[in-house]
Amino acid sequence: MSNPIQESIALVREIAEDGRRLVVQEIALAKAEASEKLSVVGRHAFILCIGLALGIAALVVLLSSINRGLTVALEPALSLEIAVWLAPLILFAVFGTASYLVVRRSLYNLRNDTLTLEKTQQTLKENKRWIQHKSA
C-alpha cells in the first residue's frame, strides 16, 4: 500500500512537470509561428519595394512625356510661358491625388492585417483547459 501523501506529492510533481513542458512547447510554437509570419511579411515588403522602384522609374518617364505633350497641347490656347508651368501643375494635381488615394488605402489595409499568433492562442486555451481538468 502506498502512502497517500507521497502519491499526492508525486501527482503535484507530475502536474508541475507537465505544465513546465507545456510552457516550453508554447514558447517554441510562438517563436516558430512569429518567425513564419514575419518571414512572409518580409518577402511581401521586399517585392513591394522592387515593384515601387520600377513603378517610380516608369512614372518619371511617363510624366516627362505627358508633360511635354500637355505643354504642346496647351500652347495654342495659352502662351508658351504659361503652358510650361501649367502642364506640370495639372499633372501634379492628377497624380498627386491618385497617389494619396492609393497610399491611404494601403495604410488602411496594413493596419487591418493581423500578426496575431492564432495557433499559439488556440493551444494556450487548450492547455489551460487541460491543466484545469488535470488539477481538478
C-alpha positions as CSV (number, residue, x, y, z in Angstrom):
1,M,0.0,0.0,0.0
2,S,1.3,3.5,-0.9
3,N,1.4,6.4,1.2
4,P,-1.3,9.0,0.2
5,I,1.0,11.9,0.9
6,Q,3.7,10.5,-1.4
7,E,1.0,9.9,-4.1
8,S,-0.2,13.5,-3.8
9,I,3.4,14.8,-3.9
10,A,4.1,12.7,-7.0
11,L,0.9,13.9,-8.7
12,V,1.8,17.6,-7.9
13,R,5.3,17.0,-9.4
14,E,3.8,15.4,-12.5
15,I,1.4,18.2,-13.0
16,A,4.2,20.8,-12.5
17,E,6.5,19.0,-14.9
18,D,3.6,18.7,-17.5
19,G,2.9,22.4,-17.0
20,R,6.6,23.3,-17.5
21,R,6.8,21.1,-20.6
22,L,3.7,22.8,-22.0
23,V,5.1,26.3,-21.4
24,V,8.3,25.3,-23.2
25,Q,6.3,23.9,-26.1
26,E,4.1,27.0,-26.3
27,I,7.2,29.3,-26.4
28,A,8.6,27.2,-29.2
29,L,5.4,27.3,-31.1
30,A,5.0,31.0,-30.6
31,K,8.6,31.6,-31.9
32,A,8.1,29.4,-34.9
33,E,4.7,31.0,-35.8
34,A,6.0,34.5,-35.3
35,S,9.1,33.7,-37.4
36,E,6.9,32.3,-40.2
37,K,4.6,35.3,-40.2
38,L,7.5,37.8,-40.2
39,S,9.2,35.9,-43.0
40,V,6.1,36.2,-45.1
41,V,5.7,39.9,-44.4
42,G,9.3,40.5,-45.2
43,R,9.1,38.7,-48.5
44,H,6.0,40.8,-49.4
45,A,7.6,44.0,-48.3
46,F,10.7,43.3,-50.4
47,I,8.7,42.5,-53.5
48,L,6.6,45.6,-52.9
49,C,9.8,47.7,-52.7
50,I,11.1,46.3,-56.0
51,G,7.7,47.0,-57.7
52,L,7.6,50.5,-56.3
53,A,11.1,51.3,-57.6
54,L,10.2,50.0,-61.1
55,G,7.0,51.9,-60.9
56,I,8.7,55.1,-60.0
57,A,11.1,54.9,-62.8
58,A,8.3,54.2,-65.3
59,L,6.3,57.0,-63.9
60,V,9.1,59.5,-64.3
61,V,9.4,58.6,-67.9
62,L,5.7,58.7,-68.4
63,L,5.2,62.0,-66.7
64,S,8.0,63.6,-68.7
65,S,6.3,62.5,-71.9
66,I,2.9,63.6,-70.7
67,N,4.3,67.0,-69.5
68,R,5.8,67.7,-73.0
69,G,2.6,66.6,-74.8
70,L,0.4,68.6,-72.5
71,T,2.6,71.7,-72.9
72,V,2.4,71.4,-76.7
73,A,-1.4,70.9,-76.4
74,L,-1.8,74.0,-74.2
75,E,0.4,76.3,-76.2
76,P,-2.1,77.2,-78.9
77,A,-4.6,78.3,-76.3
78,L,-2.1,79.9,-73.9
79,S,1.3,81.4,-74.2
80,L,4.3,79.1,-74.0
81,E,5.3,80.8,-70.7
82,I,2.1,79.8,-69.1
83,A,1.9,76.3,-70.7
84,V,5.3,75.3,-69.4
85,W,4.3,75.7,-65.7
86,L,0.6,74.9,-66.0
87,A,1.2,71.4,-67.6
88,P,3.3,70.2,-64.7
89,L,0.8,71.7,-62.2
90,I,-2.1,69.8,-63.8
91,L,-0.1,66.6,-63.8
92,F,0.8,67.1,-60.1
93,A,-2.8,67.5,-59.2
94,V,-3.9,64.4,-61.0
95,F,-1.1,62.1,-60.0
96,G,-0.8,63.5,-56.5
97,T,-4.5,62.8,-55.8
98,A,-4.2,59.3,-57.2
99,S,-1.1,58.7,-55.1
100,Y,-2.8,59.9,-52.0
101,L,-5.7,57.6,-52.5
102,V,-3.6,54.5,-53.2
103,V,-1.3,55.2,-50.2
104,R,-4.3,55.8,-47.9
105,R,-5.9,52.5,-48.9
106,S,-2.6,50.6,-48.5
107,L,-2.1,52.0,-45.0
108,Y,-5.7,51.0,-44.1
109,N,-5.0,47.5,-45.3
110,L,-1.7,47.3,-43.4
111,R,-3.4,48.5,-40.2
112,N,-6.1,45.8,-40.5
113,D,-3.8,42.9,-41.3
114,T,-3.2,40.9,-38.2
115,L,0.0,39.4,-36.9
116,T,-1.9,37.5,-34.2
117,L,-0.4,34.1,-33.5
118,E,-3.7,32.2,-33.9
119,K,-2.2,28.7,-33.4
120,T,-0.4,29.7,-30.3
121,Q,-3.6,31.3,-28.9
122,Q,-5.6,28.2,-29.6
123,T,-3.1,25.8,-28.0
124,L,-2.8,28.1,-24.9
125,K,-6.6,27.9,-24.5
126,E,-6.4,24.1,-24.9
127,N,-3.6,23.8,-22.4
128,K,-5.4,26.0,-19.9
129,R,-8.4,23.7,-20.1
130,W,-6.2,20.6,-19.8
131,I,-4.4,22.0,-16.7
132,Q,-7.7,22.9,-15.1
133,H,-9.1,19.4,-15.9
134,K,-5.9,17.7,-14.6
135,S,-5.8,19.7,-11.4
136,A,-9.5,19.3,-10.6
